[in-house]
Amino acid sequence: MQHSIEVREVTKTYGTQRALDQVSLDISPGGVVGLLGPNGAGKSTLMKILTCFIPPTQGTVKVLGFDIFTQALEVRRRVGYLPENNPLYVDMYVREYLQFIAGIHRLDRPEERVGEMIGLTGLEREQHKRIGALSKGYRQRVGLAQALIHNPQVLILDEPTSGLDPNQLAEIRQLILETGRERTVLLSTHIMQEVEAICERVVIIDKGRIVADDRTERLTGMLSGKEVIEVEFSVLPDPALLQAIPGVHQVRTLPGNKAELQAEAGRDIRGEVFSLAVQQGVKVLSMTRVEQGLEEIFHTLTRGS
């Protein structure tokens, strides 16, 4: 089976700075893949390489079997791209701009396709406004419409939900999910809940290198080897005493007389916590198990960046 995206030992340097360092990645057709990483990790650089905006310093890249060096035009015909800064012609009207983009792609029925995109991205009420008069959320919708207008097989979205209100967020997430049923979607975001909600696979990049690549549910299960409980006391005991409880690996104090205790998996430390509270003459007001999610995985793999 041909991969939608094939990246082989790609390195990108800017002077002495190495933005990408020997990155290799395969993405199969269909589905939504999340690309995560701290600021400056190399996410946008990788996306710009995939869309033929910049070349890699070393390595090879193919999109739908087409080489980005020798067949860049074929790649661009089959890829939709929404950059992070979403450059738009702000003096143009929404419908006028989408007609312009349809003309660039030489679509057979441009008016019909523009109408479809306006309906799909919820721009009906805004279609006769100047883009410069739109809110940031509606500008994002215009950016998504231009990325989808030529029906690309690969869609690359850099921070696609930036600036959206909660209602718009839900609508755009649903649109991305539906899009992923028919084509390959690669998106970068800083919103972990968004990744957990719509991405089947997660790639985490840090300092130009891929540090994790797996299905979302498997990544979120990586920390199953430990238990984390959050305890609220009437008065917070000495953290050193909490750390001394058998099975406790780490203690983190939180605001409001709370402490987060990390213990080995399968070790029930609740009894020891209650006993310590009695010895110290304080009360345990609440005790809850903390679910380990993608955000914790992200912090574990990229801490110190």
C-alpha positions as CSV (number, residue, x, y, z in Angstrom):
1,M,0.0,0.0,0.0
2,Q,1.3,3.4,-1.0
3,H,1.8,5.8,1.9
4,S,0.2,9.3,1.7
5,I,3.3,10.8,3.2
6,E,6.9,9.3,3.3
7,V,9.6,11.2,5.1
8,R,13.1,9.7,5.1
9,E,16.0,11.0,7.3
10,V,15.0,14.6,6.7
11,T,17.2,17.3,8.2
12,K,16.7,21.0,8.0
13,T,19.2,23.6,9.1
14,Y,19.1,27.4,9.3
15,G,22.7,28.4,9.6
16,T,23.9,26.6,12.7
17,Q,20.4,25.9,14.0
18,R,19.0,22.4,13.2
19,A,15.3,22.7,13.0
20,L,14.8,19.0,12.0
21,D,17.3,16.2,12.8
22,Q,17.1,12.9,10.8
23,V,13.2,12.7,10.9
24,S,11.6,9.7,9.3
25,L,7.8,9.3,9.1
26,D,5.2,7.3,7.2
27,I,1.5,8.2,7.2
28,S,-1.0,5.8,5.5
29,P,-4.1,7.0,3.6
30,G,-7.1,8.2,5.6
31,G,-7.5,9.3,9.2
32,V,-6.4,12.2,11.3
33,V,-2.8,12.4,12.6
34,G,-1.8,14.9,15.3
35,L,1.6,16.5,15.3
36,L,2.6,17.8,18.7
37,G,5.6,19.5,20.1
38,P,6.7,22.6,22.1
39,N,7.2,25.9,20.3
40,G,10.3,25.7,18.1
41,A,10.3,21.9,18.0
42,G,10.1,21.7,14.2
43,K,6.4,21.1,13.5
44,S,5.8,24.1,11.2
45,T,9.1,23.4,9.4
46,L,8.1,19.8,8.7
47,M,4.7,21.0,7.4
48,K,6.3,23.6,5.1
49,I,8.6,20.9,3.7
50,L,5.6,18.6,3.0
51,T,3.8,21.4,1.2
52,C,6.9,22.3,-1.0
53,F,7.2,25.8,0.6
54,I,10.8,25.1,1.7
55,P,13.2,22.3,0.8
56,P,14.9,20.0,3.3
57,T,18.7,20.3,3.7
58,Q,19.0,16.5,3.6
59,G,16.7,13.6,3.1
60,T,13.8,12.6,0.8
61,V,10.1,13.3,1.0
62,K,7.2,11.9,-1.1
63,V,3.6,12.8,-0.9
64,L,1.2,10.3,-2.6
65,G,4.3,8.9,-4.3
66,F,5.4,12.3,-5.8
67,D,8.8,13.6,-4.9
68,I,8.7,17.2,-3.5
69,F,11.9,18.1,-5.4
70,T,11.2,16.8,-8.9
71,Q,7.4,16.7,-8.8
72,A,6.5,19.7,-6.7
73,L,3.6,20.8,-8.9
74,E,1.9,17.4,-8.7
75,V,2.3,17.5,-4.9
76,R,0.7,21.0,-4.7
77,R,-2.2,19.8,-6.8
78,R,-3.0,17.1,-4.3
79,V,-2.3,18.9,-1.0
80,G,-4.4,21.4,0.9
81,Y,-2.6,23.6,3.4
82,L,-3.7,26.0,6.1
83,P,-0.6,27.7,7.5
84,E,-0.4,28.9,11.1
85,N,-0.6,32.6,10.2
86,N,-3.4,32.0,7.7
87,P,-2.3,34.6,5.0
88,L,-5.4,35.9,3.3
89,Y,-6.2,38.8,0.9
90,V,-8.0,41.0,3.4
91,D,-9.3,43.5,0.9
92,M,-11.2,40.8,-1.0
93,Y,-14.7,39.6,-0.3
94,V,-15.1,36.0,1.0
95,R,-16.8,34.6,-2.1
96,E,-14.6,36.6,-4.4
97,Y,-11.5,35.2,-2.7
98,L,-12.7,31.6,-2.9
99,Q,-13.5,32.1,-6.6
100,F,-10.0,33.4,-7.1
101,I,-8.5,30.3,-5.4
102,A,-10.8,28.1,-7.5
103,G,-9.5,29.8,-10.6
104,I,-5.9,29.1,-9.5
105,H,-6.7,25.4,-9.3
106,R,-8.6,25.5,-12.6
107,L,-11.7,23.8,-11.2
108,D,-14.3,22.6,-13.7
109,R,-17.3,24.1,-11.9
110,P,-15.8,26.9,-9.7
111,E,-19.1,28.5,-8.7
112,E,-20.6,25.2,-7.6
113,R,-17.5,24.3,-5.6
114,V,-17.3,27.7,-4.0
115,G,-20.9,27.4,-2.8
116,E,-20.2,23.9,-1.4
117,M,-17.2,25.3,0.6
118,I,-19.2,28.2,1.9
119,G,-21.8,25.8,3.2
120,L,-19.4,23.3,4.5
121,T,-17.4,25.8,6.6
122,G,-20.5,27.9,7.7
123,L,-19.7,31.1,5.9
124,E,-23.1,31.7,4.4
125,R,-23.7,34.9,6.4
126,E,-20.2,36.2,5.9
127,Q,-19.7,35.4,2.2
128,H,-20.3,39.0,1.0
129,K,-18.1,40.6,3.6
130,R,-14.5,41.7,3.2
131,I,-12.1,39.2,4.8
132,G,-10.5,42.1,6.7
133,A,-13.8,42.7,8.5
134,L,-14.1,39.1,9.7
135,S,-13.3,37.8,13.2
136,K,-10.3,35.6,13.6
137,G,-12.6,32.5,13.9
138,Y,-14.3,33.3,10.6
139,R,-10.9,34.0,8.9
140,Q,-9.9,30.4,10.0
141,R,-13.0,29.1,8.3
142,V,-12.0,31.0,5.1
143,G,-8.5,29.4,5.4
144,L,-10.1,26.0,5.7
145,A,-12.3,26.6,2.7
146,Q,-9.4,27.5,0.5
147,A,-7.4,24.5,1.7
148,L,-10.3,22.1,0.8
149,I,-11.7,23.8,-2.3
150,H,-9.7,21.6,-4.8
151,N,-10.7,18.4,-2.9
152,P,-7.1,17.5,-1.9
153,Q,-6.1,13.9,-1.0
154,V,-3.8,15.2,1.8
155,L,-4.8,18.1,4.1
156,I,-2.2,19.8,6.3
157,L,-3.4,22.1,9.0
158,D,-1.2,24.2,11.2
159,E,-3.1,25.2,14.4
160,P,-6.5,25.1,12.5
161,T,-8.7,25.9,15.6
162,S,-6.7,28.9,16.8
163,G,-9.0,31.8,17.8
164,L,-12.3,29.9,17.6
165,D,-15.0,30.2,20.2
166,P,-16.4,26.9,21.8
167,N,-19.2,26.6,19.3
168,Q,-17.0,27.1,16.3
169,L,-14.4,24.8,17.9
170,A,-16.9,21.9,18.0
171,E,-18.0,22.6,14.4
172,I,-14.5,22.7,13.0
173,R,-13.5,19.6,14.9
174,Q,-16.4,17.8,13.4
175,L,-15.5,19.0,9.9
176,I,-11.9,17.8,10.4
177,L,-13.2,14.4,11.6
178,E,-15.4,14.1,8.5
179,T,-12.6,15.2,6.3
180,G,-10.4,12.5,7.7
181,R,-12.8,9.8,6.6
182,E,-12.0,10.6,2.9
183,R,-8.4,11.9,3.0
184,T,-5.3,12.0,5.1
185,V,-5.2,14.9,7.6
186,L,-2.1,16.0,9.4
187,L,-2.7,18.7,12.0
188,S,-0.6,20.5,14.6
189,T,-2.2,21.9,17.7
190,H,-1.3,22.8,21.3
191,I,-4.8,21.7,22.5
192,M,-4.4,18.2,24.0
193,Q,-8.1,17.6,24.3
194,E,-8.5,18.3,20.6
195,V,-5.9,15.6,19.8
196,E,-7.6,13.1,22.1
197,A,-11.0,13.9,20.5
198,I,-10.2,13.7,16.8
199,C,-6.7,12.1,16.2
200,E,-6.2,8.4,15.6
201,R,-2.5,8.7,15.8
202,V,-0.1,11.1,17.6
203,V,3.4,12.1,16.6
204,I,5.4,14.1,19.2
205,I,8.4,16.0,18.0
206,D,10.9,17.7,20.3
207,K,14.1,19.6,19.4
208,G,13.8,18.5,15.8
209,R,13.4,14.8,16.6
210,I,10.4,12.4,16.8
211,V,10.2,11.3,20.4
212,A,6.9,9.4,20.2
213,D,4.7,8.0,17.4
214,D,1.8,5.7,18.1
215,R,-2.0,5.4,18.2
216,T,-3.6,7.9,20.5
217,E,-5.0,5.3,22.9
218,R,-1.7,3.5,23.2
219,L,0.2,6.7,24.0
220,T,-2.3,7.7,26.7
221,G,-1.7,4.3,28.3
222,M,2.1,4.7,28.5
223,L,1.9,5.8,32.1
224,S,-0.2,2.9,33.2
225,G,2.9,1.8,35.3
226,K,2.1,4.3,38.0
227,E,-0.8,5.5,40.1
228,V,-1.4,9.2,40.8
229,I,-3.7,10.4,43.6
230,E,-4.6,13.9,44.6
231,V,-5.2,14.4,48.3
232,E,-6.7,17.5,50.0
233,F,-5.9,18.0,53.7
234,S,-7.2,20.4,56.2
235,V,-3.5,21.4,56.7
236,L,-0.8,20.2,54.4
237,P,1.6,17.8,56.1
238,D,5.4,18.0,55.6
239,P,5.9,16.7,52.0
240,A,9.0,14.7,53.2
241,L,6.6,12.6,55.4
242,L,4.4,12.0,52.4
243,Q,7.4,11.0,50.3
244,A,8.4,8.5,53.0
245,I,5.2,6.5,52.6
246,P,6.2,3.1,51.1
247,G,5.5,2.9,47.4
248,V,5.4,6.7,46.9
249,H,7.9,7.8,44.1
250,Q,7.1,11.5,43.9
251,V,5.2,14.2,45.8
252,R,4.0,17.5,44.3
253,T,2.4,20.2,46.4
254,L,-0.6,22.0,44.9
255,P,-2.5,25.1,46.0
256,G,-5.2,24.7,48.7
257,N,-3.5,22.2,51.0
258,K,-3.4,19.6,48.3
259,A,-0.7,17.2,47.3
260,E,-0.3,14.9,44.2
261,L,1.3,11.6,45.1
262,Q,2.8,9.3,42.4
263,A,3.0,5.7,43.5
264,E,3.9,2.4,41.8
265,A,1.0,0.7,39.9
266,G,-1.1,-1.6,42.0
267,R,0.1,-0.2,45.3
268,D,-2.8,1.1,47.4
269,I,-1.4,3.9,49.6
270,R,-4.7,5.3,50.8
271,G,-4.4,3.6,54.2
272,E,-0.9,4.9,54.8
273,V,-2.1,8.4,53.8
274,F,-4.9,8.3,56.3
275,S,-2.7,7.0,59.0
276,L,-0.2,9.8,58.4
277,A,-2.9,12.3,58.6
278,V,-4.1,11.0,62.0
279,Q,-0.5,11.0,63.3
280,Q,-0.1,14.6,62.2
281,G,-3.5,15.7,63.6
282,V,-4.9,16.8,60.2
283,K,-8.0,15.7,58.3
284,V,-8.2,14.2,54.8
285,L,-10.9,16.2,53.1
286,S,-10.8,14.4,49.7
287,M,-8.8,11.8,47.8
288,T,-9.1,11.2,44.1
289,R,-7.3,9.2,41.5
290,V,-5.8,11.3,38.7
291,E,-6.3,9.9,35.2
292,Q,-3.2,10.0,33.1
293,G,-3.8,11.7,29.7
294,L,-2.0,12.8,26.6
295,E,-0.9,16.1,28.3
296,E,1.0,14.2,31.0
297,I,2.7,12.1,28.2
298,F,3.6,15.3,26.4
299,H,5.2,16.9,29.5
300,T,7.1,13.7,30.3
301,L,8.6,13.5,26.8
302,T,9.4,17.1,26.2
303,R,10.1,18.4,29.7
304,G,13.1,20.7,29.8
305,S,12.5,22.0,26.2
